[in-house]
């Protein structure tokens, strides 16, 4: 299996350069492709700075979309990359690394036994009642509840899917090529929210899901304090935790988010 990296970025060019230097240092044999999702007027600045680390640089055709849309529909940013550029590049599975993630080791070693055709999204699990009642995207009386219910209704009508959805925290992903080929054919691609939409579609498509604990926690006090390796809260990972993991032979080597230069 040929593994590739898709580096997804849109701000803080110096941080992006630092992250790419680290990814290349620890993963010298993996090709890195760039997905720039920022404003088109700044694309040339990023391209000049980051091209030395990238096999390819792509500016998203969704660059004019509002920032909120890009956040909620990050999956469609990635799909746009695949349709316009990625499908012609050399890889079997692509690891999506965001600009504010810190990679301090071999990505391949963090995913032992990963097979061709498997999909991974951090924190994937069944969307049970406990999550449904607490999560912003699904909780009763929440602003996103109607979108969630409409998506479930759509899946039932379109695919006959009536089981509980899967859900995830869209921090780190590995997509096999066969998932993209099915994903791009989905009608009404903006229905639902990516963190439950993508893993559920993987189940519907019968794409095997690779299971790996990368230190993601749901509704946990540690994540609120930046004391878990990965979190989707925007709470910066504490440097002390990173250093502690690096001392362990089999410790975590990927952290998110971290917004400073790493020596």
Secondary structure, DSSP 8 states (H G I E B T S, - for coil): --EEEEEEE-S-HHHHHHHHHHHHHH-TTSEEEEEE-S-GGGHHHHHHHHGGG-SEEEE-TTTTS-HHHHHHTHHHHHHHHHHHTGGGSS-SEEEEEETTEEE-S-HHHHTTT--TT-BEETT-EE--HHHHHH-TTT-TTSTTHHHHHHHHHHHHHHH---S--EE--TTSEEEEHHHHHHHTT-SSTTSS-HHHHHHHHHHHTT--B-----SB-SS-HHHHTT-SSB-SS-----HHHHHHHHTSTT---EEE---S---
